[in-house]
C-alpha cells in the first residue's frame, strides 16, 4: 500500500469555535471610556462577515468600501489616484 490509504478529508474537519471575548472584563480594565465599545463593534463586524477565502470582489467592496475601484473617474489601471497608492 502506497501513501497510507487515507483520503485526507479528515484534515479538512471544521475548526472549533474561538473562545468568547470577555467584554465586561475589558470594560473595567481599560481606562479610556468608549474604547472597548468601539472595538466590540469592529470585532462584531469581523465575526459576522463572510470569511475572506469565500468572498467575491462584490462582497469585499460591501464590507470594506475603501477597496472599491472608481473605474468611471479613473478608467485606466490602477483605477485610483497615483498619490493614494
PyMOL Python script that loads the backbone (N, CA, C, O; Angstrom):
from pymol import cmd

cmd.read_pdbstr("""\
ATOM      1  N   UNK A   1       0.833  -1.177   0.000  1.00  0.00           N
ATOM      2  CA  UNK A   1       0.000   0.000   0.000  1.00  0.00           C
ATOM      3  C   UNK A   1       0.883   1.247   0.000  1.00  0.00           C
ATOM      4  O   UNK A   1       1.770   1.381   0.843  1.00  0.00           O
ATOM      5  N   UNK A   2       0.647   2.133  -0.920  1.00  0.00           N
ATOM      6  CA  UNK A   2       1.453   3.342  -1.022  1.00  0.00           C
ATOM      7  C   UNK A   2       0.643   4.536  -0.525  1.00  0.00           C
ATOM      8  O   UNK A   2      -0.544   4.648  -0.834  1.00  0.00           O
ATOM      9  N   UNK A   3       1.269   5.427   0.239  1.00  0.00           N
ATOM     10  CA  UNK A   3       0.631   6.678   0.628  1.00  0.00           C
ATOM     11  C   UNK A   3      -0.215   6.617   1.883  1.00  0.00           C
ATOM     12  O   UNK A   3      -0.774   7.646   2.262  1.00  0.00           O
ATOM     13  N   UNK A   4      -0.346   5.499   2.544  1.00  0.00           N
ATOM     14  CA  UNK A   4      -1.056   5.435   3.806  1.00  0.00           C
ATOM     15  C   UNK A   4      -2.541   5.150   3.706  1.00  0.00           C
ATOM     16  O   UNK A   4      -3.152   4.845   4.730  1.00  0.00           O
ATOM     17  N   UNK A   5      -3.152   5.228   2.549  1.00  0.00           N
ATOM     18  CA  UNK A   5      -4.529   4.809   2.368  1.00  0.00           C
ATOM     19  C   UNK A   5      -5.601   5.812   2.757  1.00  0.00           C
ATOM     20  O   UNK A   5      -6.770   5.557   2.467  1.00  0.00           O
ATOM     21  N   UNK A   6      -5.289   6.934   3.394  1.00  0.00           N
ATOM     22  CA  UNK A   6      -6.318   7.911   3.778  1.00  0.00           C
ATOM     23  C   UNK A   6      -6.625   8.861   2.631  1.00  0.00           C
ATOM     24  O   UNK A   6      -5.800   9.061   1.739  1.00  0.00           O
ATOM     25  N   UNK A   7      -7.803   9.437   2.660  1.00  0.00           N
ATOM     26  CA  UNK A   7      -8.154  10.368   1.594  1.00  0.00           C
ATOM     27  C   UNK A   7      -7.893  11.820   1.964  1.00  0.00           C
ATOM     28  O   UNK A   7      -8.096  12.702   1.129  1.00  0.00           O
ATOM     29  N   UNK A   8      -7.450  12.100   3.188  1.00  0.00           N
ATOM     30  CA  UNK A   8      -7.068  13.441   3.569  1.00  0.00           C
ATOM     31  C   UNK A   8      -8.217  14.344   3.978  1.00  0.00           C
ATOM     32  O   UNK A   8      -7.981  15.486   4.373  1.00  0.00           O
ATOM     33  N   UNK A   9      -9.468  13.864   3.896  1.00  0.00           N
ATOM     34  CA  UNK A   9     -10.600  14.710   4.226  1.00  0.00           C
ATOM     35  C   UNK A   9     -10.727  14.959   5.724  1.00  0.00           C
ATOM     36  O   UNK A   9     -11.366  15.925   6.141  1.00  0.00           O
ATOM     37  N   UNK A  10     -10.123  14.094   6.533  1.00  0.00           N
ATOM     38  CA  UNK A  10     -10.198  14.318   7.972  1.00  0.00           C
ATOM     39  C   UNK A  10      -9.450  15.573   8.371  1.00  0.00           C
ATOM     40  O   UNK A  10      -9.765  16.171   9.400  1.00  0.00           O
ATOM     41  N   UNK A  11      -8.457  15.994   7.578  1.00  0.00           N
ATOM     42  CA  UNK A  11      -7.723  17.210   7.899  1.00  0.00           C
ATOM     43  C   UNK A  11      -8.545  18.460   7.603  1.00  0.00           C
ATOM     44  O   UNK A  11      -8.193  19.548   8.058  1.00  0.00           O
ATOM     45  N   UNK A  12      -9.645  18.323   6.842  1.00  0.00           N
ATOM     46  CA  UNK A  12     -10.492  19.452   6.497  1.00  0.00           C
ATOM     47  C   UNK A  12     -11.695  19.591   7.424  1.00  0.00           C
ATOM     48  O   UNK A  12     -12.640  20.319   7.117  1.00  0.00           O
ATOM     49  N   UNK A  13     -11.660  18.891   8.564  1.00  0.00           N
ATOM     50  CA  UNK A  13     -12.775  18.965   9.515  1.00  0.00           C
ATOM     51  C   UNK A  13     -12.950  20.398   9.991  1.00  0.00           C
ATOM     52  O   UNK A  13     -12.000  21.180  10.013  1.00  0.00           O
ATOM     53  N   UNK A  14     -14.171  20.730  10.369  1.00  0.00           N
ATOM     54  CA  UNK A  14     -14.487  22.088  10.797  1.00  0.00           C
ATOM     55  C   UNK A  14     -13.706  22.455  12.053  1.00  0.00           C
ATOM     56  O   UNK A  14     -13.580  21.651  12.977  1.00  0.00           O
ATOM     57  N   UNK A  15     -13.184  23.676  12.076  1.00  0.00           N
ATOM     58  CA  UNK A  15     -12.403  24.143  13.220  1.00  0.00           C
ATOM     59  C   UNK A  15     -13.337  24.420  14.397  1.00  0.00           C
ATOM     60  O   UNK A  15     -14.479  24.836  14.204  1.00  0.00           O
ATOM     61  N   UNK A  16     -12.848  24.189  15.611  1.00  0.00           N
ATOM     62  CA  UNK A  16     -13.684  24.527  16.772  1.00  0.00           C
ATOM     63  C   UNK A  16     -13.845  26.040  16.875  1.00  0.00           C
ATOM     64  O   UNK A  16     -12.961  26.775  16.434  1.00  0.00           O
ATOM     65  N   UNK A  17     -14.955  26.531  17.447  1.00  0.00           N
ATOM     66  CA  UNK A  17     -15.155  27.978  17.547  1.00  0.00           C
ATOM     67  C   UNK A  17     -14.123  28.617  18.471  1.00  0.00           C
ATOM     68  O   UNK A  17     -13.634  27.982  19.405  1.00  0.00           O
ATOM     69  N   UNK A  18     -13.800  29.873  18.201  1.00  0.00           N
ATOM     70  CA  UNK A  18     -12.863  30.618  19.040  1.00  0.00           C
ATOM     71  C   UNK A  18     -13.502  30.877  20.396  1.00  0.00           C
ATOM     72  O   UNK A  18     -14.725  30.971  20.498  1.00  0.00           O
ATOM     73  N   UNK A  19     -12.680  30.995  21.441  1.00  0.00           N
ATOM     74  CA  UNK A  19     -13.254  31.305  22.758  1.00  0.00           C
ATOM     75  C   UNK A  19     -13.877  32.700  22.743  1.00  0.00           C
ATOM     76  O   UNK A  19     -13.397  33.596  22.048  1.00  0.00           O
ATOM     77  N   UNK A  20     -14.935  32.873  23.504  1.00  0.00           N
ATOM     78  CA  UNK A  20     -15.630  34.162  23.555  1.00  0.00           C
ATOM     79  C   UNK A  20     -14.769  35.199  24.259  1.00  0.00           C
ATOM     80  O   UNK A  20     -14.014  34.870  25.174  1.00  0.00           O
ATOM     81  N   UNK A  21     -14.886  36.463  23.827  1.00  0.00           N
ATOM     82  CA  UNK A  21     -14.141  37.560  24.441  1.00  0.00           C
ATOM     83  C   UNK A  21     -14.946  38.072  25.627  1.00  0.00           C
ATOM     84  O   UNK A  21     -16.153  38.287  25.521  1.00  0.00           O
ATOM     85  N   UNK A  22     -14.274  38.268  26.755  1.00  0.00           N
ATOM     86  CA  UNK A  22     -14.917  38.763  27.969  1.00  0.00           C
ATOM     87  C   UNK A  22     -14.924  40.292  27.931  1.00  0.00           C
ATOM     88  O   UNK A  22     -14.029  40.938  28.475  1.00  0.00           O
ATOM     89  N   UNK A  23     -15.954  40.868  27.278  1.00  0.00           N
ATOM     90  CA  UNK A  23     -16.019  42.327  27.090  1.00  0.00           C
ATOM     91  C   UNK A  23     -16.181  43.055  28.412  1.00  0.00           C
ATOM     92  O   UNK A  23     -15.650  44.155  28.571  1.00  0.00           O
ATOM     93  N   UNK A  24     -16.905  42.471  29.370  1.00  0.00           N
ATOM     94  CA  UNK A  24     -17.116  43.126  30.670  1.00  0.00           C
ATOM     95  C   UNK A  24     -15.774  43.322  31.379  1.00  0.00           C
ATOM     96  O   UNK A  24     -15.530  44.372  31.972  1.00  0.00           O
ATOM     97  N   UNK A  25     -14.913  42.316  31.316  1.00  0.00           N
ATOM     98  CA  UNK A  25     -13.593  42.418  31.936  1.00  0.00           C
ATOM     99  C   UNK A  25     -12.774  43.534  31.295  1.00  0.00           C
ATOM    100  O   UNK A  25     -12.124  44.309  31.997  1.00  0.00           O
ATOM    101  N   UNK A  26     -12.803  43.620  29.965  1.00  0.00           N
ATOM    102  CA  UNK A  26     -12.051  44.664  29.276  1.00  0.00           C
ATOM    103  C   UNK A  26     -12.599  46.055  29.593  1.00  0.00           C
ATOM    104  O   UNK A  26     -11.833  47.010  29.719  1.00  0.00           O
ATOM    105  N   UNK A  27     -13.943  46.174  29.724  1.00  0.00           N
ATOM    106  CA  UNK A  27     -14.544  47.482  30.024  1.00  0.00           C
ATOM    107  C   UNK A  27     -14.106  47.989  31.395  1.00  0.00           C
ATOM    108  O   UNK A  27     -13.977  49.197  31.589  1.00  0.00           O
ATOM    109  N   UNK A  28     -13.878  47.090  32.344  1.00  0.00           N
ATOM    110  CA  UNK A  28     -13.425  47.513  33.668  1.00  0.00           C
ATOM    111  C   UNK A  28     -11.919  47.730  33.696  1.00  0.00           C
ATOM    112  O   UNK A  28     -11.431  48.509  34.515  1.00  0.00           O
ATOM    113  N   UNK A  29     -11.170  47.061  32.825  1.00  0.00           N
ATOM    114  CA  UNK A  29      -9.707  47.149  32.856  1.00  0.00           C
ATOM    115  C   UNK A  29      -9.139  48.302  32.021  1.00  0.00           C
ATOM    116  O   UNK A  29      -8.072  48.822  32.345  1.00  0.00           O
ATOM    117  N   UNK A  30      -9.826  48.705  30.962  1.00  0.00           N
ATOM    118  CA  UNK A  30      -9.321  49.746  30.074  1.00  0.00           C
ATOM    119  C   UNK A  30      -9.774  51.110  30.584  1.00  0.00           C
ATOM    120  O   UNK A  30     -10.957  51.327  30.845  1.00  0.00           O
ATOM    121  N   UNK A  31      -8.816  52.025  30.723  1.00  0.00           N
ATOM    122  CA  UNK A  31      -9.106  53.320  31.327  1.00  0.00           C
ATOM    123  C   UNK A  31      -9.883  54.265  30.397  1.00  0.00           C
ATOM    124  O   UNK A  31     -10.721  55.033  30.871  1.00  0.00           O
ATOM    125  N   UNK A  32      -9.620  54.221  29.087  1.00  0.00           N
ATOM    126  CA  UNK A  32     -10.258  55.161  28.162  1.00  0.00           C
ATOM    127  C   UNK A  32     -11.705  54.746  27.902  1.00  0.00           C
ATOM    128  O   UNK A  32     -11.967  53.651  27.404  1.00  0.00           O
ATOM    129  N   UNK A  33     -12.635  55.628  28.244  1.00  0.00           N
ATOM    130  CA  UNK A  33     -14.061  55.327  28.091  1.00  0.00           C
ATOM    131  C   UNK A  33     -14.433  55.196  26.616  1.00  0.00           C
ATOM    132  O   UNK A  33     -13.988  55.990  25.788  1.00  0.00           O
ATOM    133  N   UNK A  34     -15.240  54.204  26.293  1.00  0.00           N
ATOM    134  CA  UNK A  34     -15.728  54.019  24.928  1.00  0.00           C
ATOM    135  C   UNK A  34     -14.805  53.227  24.024  1.00  0.00           C
ATOM    136  O   UNK A  34     -15.222  52.803  22.946  1.00  0.00           O
ATOM    137  N   UNK A  35     -13.577  53.018  24.427  1.00  0.00           N
ATOM    138  CA  UNK A  35     -12.608  52.311  23.577  1.00  0.00           C
ATOM    139  C   UNK A  35     -13.015  50.852  23.369  1.00  0.00           C
ATOM    140  O   UNK A  35     -12.955  50.341  22.250  1.00  0.00           O
ATOM    141  N   UNK A  36     -13.423  50.194  24.434  1.00  0.00           N
ATOM    142  CA  UNK A  36     -13.811  48.785  24.341  1.00  0.00           C
ATOM    143  C   UNK A  36     -15.090  48.640  23.512  1.00  0.00           C
ATOM    144  O   UNK A  36     -15.219  47.702  22.725  1.00  0.00           O
ATOM    145  N   UNK A  37     -16.043  49.578  23.690  1.00  0.00           N
ATOM    146  CA  UNK A  37     -17.277  49.530  22.895  1.00  0.00           C
ATOM    147  C   UNK A  37     -16.966  49.636  21.408  1.00  0.00           C
ATOM    148  O   UNK A  37     -17.570  48.941  20.590  1.00  0.00           O
ATOM    149  N   UNK A  38     -16.017  50.513  21.061  1.00  0.00           N
ATOM    150  CA  UNK A  38     -15.623  50.681  19.658  1.00  0.00           C
ATOM    151  C   UNK A  38     -15.012  49.394  19.104  1.00  0.00           C
ATOM    152  O   UNK A  38     -15.343  48.971  17.996  1.00  0.00           O
ATOM    153  N   UNK A  39     -14.115  48.772  19.881  1.00  0.00           N
ATOM    154  CA  UNK A  39     -13.503  47.516  19.444  1.00  0.00           C
ATOM    155  C   UNK A  39     -14.539  46.407  19.334  1.00  0.00           C
ATOM    156  O   UNK A  39     -14.475  45.580  18.424  1.00  0.00           O
ATOM    157  N   UNK A  40     -15.492  46.387  20.261  1.00  0.00           N
ATOM    158  CA  UNK A  40     -16.523  45.346  20.238  1.00  0.00           C
ATOM    159  C   UNK A  40     -17.358  45.452  18.962  1.00  0.00           C
ATOM    160  O   UNK A  40     -17.687  44.434  18.353  1.00  0.00           O
ATOM    161  N   UNK A  41     -17.704  46.683  18.553  1.00  0.00           N
ATOM    162  CA  UNK A  41     -18.457  46.871  17.312  1.00  0.00           C
ATOM    163  C   UNK A  41     -17.632  46.422  16.108  1.00  0.00           C
ATOM    164  O   UNK A  41     -18.149  45.767  15.202  1.00  0.00           O
ATOM    165  N   UNK A  42     -16.332  46.782  16.104  1.00  0.00           N
ATOM    166  CA  UNK A  42     -15.476  46.406  14.975  1.00  0.00           C
ATOM    167  C   UNK A  42     -15.287  44.896  14.924  1.00  0.00           C
ATOM    168  O   UNK A  42     -15.355  44.325  13.836  1.00  0.00           O
ATOM    169  N   UNK A  43     -15.042  44.194  16.096  1.00  0.00           N
ATOM    170  CA  UNK A  43     -14.858  42.765  16.103  1.00  0.00           C
ATOM    171  C   UNK A  43     -16.132  42.073  15.732  1.00  0.00           C
ATOM    172  O   UNK A  43     -16.097  40.989  15.149  1.00  0.00           O
ATOM    173  N   UNK A  44     -17.303  42.685  16.064  1.00  0.00           N
ATOM    174  CA  UNK A  44     -18.590  42.097  15.677  1.00  0.00           C
ATOM    175  C   UNK A  44     -18.701  42.072  14.155  1.00  0.00           C
ATOM    176  O   UNK A  44     -19.200  41.108  13.574  1.00  0.00           O
ATOM    177  N   UNK A  45     -18.224  43.155  13.509  1.00  0.00           N
ATOM    178  CA  UNK A  45     -18.236  43.227  12.048  1.00  0.00           C
ATOM    179  C   UNK A  45     -17.422  42.076  11.464  1.00  0.00           C
ATOM    180  O   UNK A  45     -17.864  41.420  10.521  1.00  0.00           O
ATOM    181  N   UNK A  46     -16.246  41.830  12.014  1.00  0.00           N
ATOM    182  CA  UNK A  46     -15.390  40.760  11.504  1.00  0.00           C
ATOM    183  C   UNK A  46     -15.960  39.382  11.830  1.00  0.00           C
ATOM    184  O   UNK A  46     -15.779  38.436  11.064  1.00  0.00           O
ATOM    185  N   UNK A  47     -16.648  39.269  12.966  1.00  0.00           N
ATOM    186  CA  UNK A  47     -17.180  37.969  13.371  1.00  0.00           C
ATOM    187  C   UNK A  47     -18.344  37.542  12.483  1.00  0.00           C
ATOM    188  O   UNK A  47     -18.525  36.352  12.226  1.00  0.00           O
ATOM    189  N   UNK A  48     -19.137  38.512  12.011  1.00  0.00           N
ATOM    190  CA  UNK A  48     -20.332  38.173  11.252  1.00  0.00           C
ATOM    191  C   UNK A  48     -20.126  38.189   9.739  1.00  0.00           C
ATOM    192  O   UNK A  48     -21.014  37.764   9.000  1.00  0.00           O
ATOM    193  N   UNK A  49     -18.977  38.669   9.261  1.00  0.00           N
ATOM    194  CA  UNK A  49     -18.796  38.743   7.810  1.00  0.00           C
ATOM    195  C   UNK A  49     -18.407  37.389   7.218  1.00  0.00           C
ATOM    196  O   UNK A  49     -18.018  36.472   7.941  1.00  0.00           O
ATOM    197  N   UNK A  50     -18.518  37.279   5.907  1.00  0.00           N
ATOM    198  CA  UNK A  50     -18.131  36.071   5.177  1.00  0.00           C
ATOM    199  C   UNK A  50     -16.607  35.910   5.291  1.00  0.00           C
ATOM    200  O   UNK A  50     -15.889  36.905   5.198  1.00  0.00           O
ATOM    201  N   UNK A  51     -16.099  34.700   5.487  1.00  0.00           N
ATOM    202  CA  UNK A  51     -14.641  34.519   5.535  1.00  0.00           C
ATOM    203  C   UNK A  51     -13.984  35.014   4.242  1.00  0.00           C
ATOM    204  O   UNK A  51     -14.546  34.868   3.157  1.00  0.00           O
ATOM    205  N   UNK A  52     -12.800  35.592   4.369  1.00  0.00           N
ATOM    206  CA  UNK A  52     -12.111  36.184   3.222  1.00  0.00           C
ATOM    207  C   UNK A  52     -11.940  35.211   2.066  1.00  0.00           C
ATOM    208  O   UNK A  52     -12.077  35.603   0.907  1.00  0.00           O
ATOM    209  N   UNK A  53     -11.644  33.953   2.360  1.00  0.00           N
ATOM    210  CA  UNK A  53     -11.404  32.992   1.282  1.00  0.00           C
ATOM    211  C   UNK A  53     -12.680  32.586   0.545  1.00  0.00           C
ATOM    212  O   UNK A  53     -12.607  31.875  -0.457  1.00  0.00           O
ATOM    213  N   UNK A  54     -13.851  33.026   1.024  1.00  0.00           N
ATOM    214  CA  UNK A  54     -15.109  32.723   0.350  1.00  0.00           C
ATOM    215  C   UNK A  54     -15.751  33.965  -0.257  1.00  0.00           C
ATOM    216  O   UNK A  54     -16.826  33.877  -0.852  1.00  0.00           O
ATOM    217  N   UNK A  55     -15.104  35.123  -0.113  1.00  0.00           N
ATOM    218  CA  UNK A  55     -15.668  36.385  -0.616  1.00  0.00           C
ATOM    219  C   UNK A  55     -15.466  36.548  -2.110  1.00  0.00           C
ATOM    220  O   UNK A  55     -14.475  36.089  -2.678  1.00  0.00           O
ATOM    221  N   UNK A  56     -16.432  37.214  -2.732  1.00  0.00           N
ATOM    222  CA  UNK A  56     -16.242  37.709  -4.096  1.00  0.00           C
ATOM    223  C   UNK A  56     -15.765  39.154  -3.965  1.00  0.00           C
ATOM    224  O   UNK A  56     -15.745  39.704  -2.864  1.00  0.00           O
ATOM    225  N   UNK A  57     -15.378  39.775  -5.091  1.00  0.00           N
ATOM    226  CA  UNK A  57     -14.961  41.173  -5.023  1.00  0.00           C
ATOM    227  C   UNK A  57     -16.123  42.065  -4.574  1.00  0.00           C
ATOM    228  O   UNK A  57     -15.908  43.059  -3.879  1.00  0.00           O
ATOM    229  N   UNK A  58     -17.339  41.718  -4.965  1.00  0.00           N
ATOM    230  CA  UNK A  58     -18.507  42.496  -4.552  1.00  0.00           C
ATOM    231  C   UNK A  58     -18.703  42.422  -3.039  1.00  0.00           C
ATOM    232  O   UNK A  58     -19.018  43.429  -2.404  1.00  0.00           O
ATOM    233  N   UNK A  59     -18.518  41.229  -2.457  1.00  0.00           N
ATOM    234  CA  UNK A  59     -18.621  41.072  -1.006  1.00  0.00           C
ATOM    235  C   UNK A  59     -17.557  41.904  -0.303  1.00  0.00           C
ATOM    236  O   UNK A  59     -17.836  42.561   0.700  1.00  0.00           O
ATOM    237  N   UNK A  60     -16.342  41.874  -0.830  1.00  0.00           N
ATOM    238  CA  UNK A  60     -15.242  42.647  -0.246  1.00  0.00           C
ATOM    239  C   UNK A  60     -15.550  44.135  -0.278  1.00  0.00           C
ATOM    240  O   UNK A  60     -15.302  44.843   0.698  1.00  0.00           O
ATOM    241  N   UNK A  61     -16.090  44.615  -1.396  1.00  0.00           N
ATOM    242  CA  UNK A  61     -16.406  46.036  -1.519  1.00  0.00           C
ATOM    243  C   UNK A  61     -17.542  46.459  -0.591  1.00  0.00           C
ATOM    244  O   UNK A  61     -17.577  47.605  -0.142  1.00  0.00           O
ATOM    245  N   UNK A  62     -18.477  45.540  -0.297  1.00  0.00           N
ATOM    246  CA  UNK A  62     -19.554  45.861   0.647  1.00  0.00           C
ATOM    247  C   UNK A  62     -19.019  46.005   2.064  1.00  0.00           C
ATOM    248  O   UNK A  62     -19.383  46.939   2.779  1.00  0.00           O
ATOM    249  N   UNK A  63     -18.153  45.079   2.470  1.00  0.00           N
ATOM    250  CA  UNK A  63     -17.629  45.086   3.832  1.00  0.00           C
ATOM    251  C   UNK A  63     -16.585  46.189   4.010  1.00  0.00           C
ATOM    252  O   UNK A  63     -16.552  46.847   5.049  1.00  0.00           O
ATOM    253  N   UNK A  64     -15.741  46.391   3.010  1.00  0.00           N
ATOM    254  CA  UNK A  64     -14.685  47.400   3.049  1.00  0.00           C
ATOM    255  C   UNK A  64     -14.836  48.330   1.848  1.00  0.00           C
ATOM    256  O   UNK A  64     -14.190  48.111   0.823  1.00  0.00           O
ATOM    257  N   UNK A  65     -15.680  49.371   1.953  1.00  0.00           N
ATOM    258  CA  UNK A  65     -15.956  50.246   0.807  1.00  0.00           C
ATOM    259  C   UNK A  65     -14.708  50.926   0.246  1.00  0.00           C
ATOM    260  O   UNK A  65     -14.689  51.300  -0.927  1.00  0.00           O
ATOM    261  N   UNK A  66     -13.677  51.090   1.053  1.00  0.00           N
ATOM    262  CA  UNK A  66     -12.459  51.755   0.569  1.00  0.00           C
ATOM    263  C   UNK A  66     -11.710  50.928  -0.477  1.00  0.00           C
ATOM    264  O   UNK A  66     -10.799  51.442  -1.126  1.00  0.00           O
ATOM    265  N   UNK A  67     -12.077  49.658  -0.652  1.00  0.00           N
ATOM    266  CA  UNK A  67     -11.409  48.811  -1.651  1.00  0.00           C
ATOM    267  C   UNK A  67     -12.032  48.925  -3.036  1.00  0.00           C
ATOM    268  O   UNK A  67     -11.469  48.419  -4.007  1.00  0.00           O
ATOM    269  N   UNK A  68     -13.189  49.582  -3.143  1.00  0.00           N
ATOM    270  CA  UNK A  68     -13.871  49.698  -4.436  1.00  0.00           C
ATOM    271  C   UNK A  68     -13.087  50.626  -5.367  1.00  0.00           C
ATOM    272  O   UNK A  68     -12.722  51.736  -4.982  1.00  0.00           O
ATOM    273  N   UNK A  69     -12.837  50.171  -6.571  1.00  0.00           N
ATOM    274  CA  UNK A  69     -12.106  50.954  -7.562  1.00  0.00           C
ATOM    275  C   UNK A  69     -13.081  51.822  -8.347  1.00  0.00           C
ATOM    276  O   UNK A  69     -14.164  51.369  -8.716  1.00  0.00           O
ATOM    277  N   UNK A  70     -12.696  53.070  -8.602  1.00  0.00           N
ATOM    278  CA  UNK A  70     -13.544  54.005  -9.339  1.00  0.00           C
ATOM    279  C   UNK A  70     -13.144  53.966 -10.812  1.00  0.00           C
ATOM    280  O   UNK A  70     -12.301  54.744 -11.259  1.00  0.00           O
ATOM    281  N   UNK A  71     -13.758  53.053 -11.554  1.00  0.00           N
ATOM    282  CA  UNK A  71     -13.394  52.863 -12.963  1.00  0.00           C
ATOM    283  C   UNK A  71     -13.999  53.920 -13.871  1.00  0.00           C
ATOM    284  O   UNK A  71     -13.582  54.044 -15.023  1.00  0.00           O
ATOM    285  N   UNK A  72     -14.979  54.692 -13.383  1.00  0.00           N
ATOM    286  CA  UNK A  72     -15.543  55.771 -14.197  1.00  0.00           C
ATOM    287  C   UNK A  72     -14.660  57.009 -14.145  1.00  0.00           C
ATOM    288  O   UNK A  72     -14.353  57.604 -15.178  1.00  0.00           O
ATOM    289  N   UNK A  73     -14.252  57.394 -12.939  1.00  0.00           N
ATOM    290  CA  UNK A  73     -13.410  58.577 -12.786  1.00  0.00           C
ATOM    291  C   UNK A  73     -11.978  58.301 -13.236  1.00  0.00           C
ATOM    292  O   UNK A  73     -11.329  59.168 -13.821  1.00  0.00           O
ATOM    293  N   UNK A  74     -11.486  57.091 -12.961  1.00  0.00           N
ATOM    294  CA  UNK A  74     -10.127  56.677 -13.347  1.00  0.00           C
ATOM    295  C   UNK A  74     -10.243  55.432 -14.220  1.00  0.00           C
ATOM    296  O   UNK A  74     -10.117  54.319 -13.709  1.00  0.00           O
ATOM    297  N   UNK A  75     -10.481  55.587 -15.537  1.00  0.00           N
ATOM    298  CA  UNK A  75     -10.765  54.428 -16.402  1.00  0.00           C
ATOM    299  C   UNK A  75      -9.568  53.503 -16.632  1.00  0.00           C
ATOM    300  O   UNK A  75      -9.754  52.373 -17.083  1.00  0.00           O
ATOM    301  N   UNK A  76      -8.360  53.949 -16.338  1.00  0.00           N
ATOM    302  CA  UNK A  76      -7.170  53.127 -16.579  1.00  0.00           C
ATOM    303  C   UNK A  76      -6.587  52.640 -15.271  1.00  0.00           C
ATOM    304  O   UNK A  76      -6.693  53.293 -14.233  1.00  0.00           O
ATOM    305  N   UNK A  77      -5.964  51.462 -15.351  1.00  0.00           N
ATOM    306  CA  UNK A  77      -5.336  50.876 -14.181  1.00  0.00           C
ATOM    307  C   UNK A  77      -4.327  51.849 -13.610  1.00  0.00           C
ATOM    308  O   UNK A  77      -3.600  52.455 -14.397  1.00  0.00           O
ATOM    309  N   UNK A  78      -4.223  52.046 -12.323  1.00  0.00           N
ATOM    310  CA  UNK A  78      -4.768  51.282 -11.207  1.00  0.00           C
ATOM    311  C   UNK A  78      -6.142  51.727 -10.708  1.00  0.00           C
ATOM    312  O   UNK A  78      -6.528  51.346  -9.603  1.00  0.00           O
ATOM    313  N   UNK A  79      -6.886  52.506 -11.466  1.00  0.00           N
ATOM    314  CA  UNK A  79      -8.250  52.934 -11.158  1.00  0.00           C
ATOM    315  C   UNK A  79      -8.360  53.726  -9.854  1.00  0.00           C
ATOM    316  O   UNK A  79      -9.403  53.709  -9.200  1.00  0.00           O
ATOM    317  N   UNK A  80      -7.299  54.407  -9.486  1.00  0.00           N
ATOM    318  CA  UNK A  80      -7.296  55.308  -8.354  1.00  0.00           C
ATOM    319  C   UNK A  80      -6.136  56.287  -8.519  1.00  0.00           C
ATOM    320  O   UNK A  80      -5.214  56.004  -9.284  1.00  0.00           O
ATOM    321  N   UNK A  81      -6.149  57.419  -7.833  1.00  0.00           N
ATOM    322  CA  UNK A  81      -5.057  58.374  -7.997  1.00  0.00           C
ATOM    323  C   UNK A  81      -3.721  57.769  -7.585  1.00  0.00           C
ATOM    324  O   UNK A  81      -3.651  57.001  -6.626  1.00  0.00           O
ATOM    325  N   UNK A  82      -2.675  58.111  -8.303  1.00  0.00           N
ATOM    326  CA  UNK A  82      -1.331  57.582  -8.005  1.00  0.00           C
ATOM    327  C   UNK A  82      -0.901  57.933  -6.595  1.00  0.00           C
ATOM    328  O   UNK A  82      -0.265  57.122  -5.922  1.00  0.00           O
ATOM    329  N   UNK A  83      -1.239  59.134  -6.137  1.00  0.00           N
ATOM    330  CA  UNK A  83      -0.816  59.541  -4.785  1.00  0.00           C
ATOM    331  C   UNK A  83      -1.483  58.728  -3.677  1.00  0.00           C
ATOM    332  O   UNK A  83      -1.015  58.750  -2.538  1.00  0.00           O
ATOM    333  N   UNK A  84      -2.570  58.010  -3.986  1.00  0.00           N
ATOM    334  CA  UNK A  84      -3.232  57.172  -2.992  1.00  0.00           C
ATOM    335  C   UNK A  84      -2.611  55.775  -2.885  1.00  0.00           C
ATOM    336  O   UNK A  84      -2.957  55.015  -1.980  1.00  0.00           O
ATOM    337  N   UNK A  85      -1.708  55.435  -3.789  1.00  0.00           N
ATOM    338  CA  UNK A  85      -1.124  54.089  -3.771  1.00  0.00           C
ATOM    339  C   UNK A  85      -0.069  53.922  -2.724  1.00  0.00           C
ATOM    340  O   UNK A  85       0.507  52.842  -2.594  1.00  0.00           O
TER     341      UNK A  85
END
""", "prot")
cmd.dss("prot")
cmd.show_as("cartoon", "prot")
cmd.util.cbc("prot")
cmd.orient("prot")
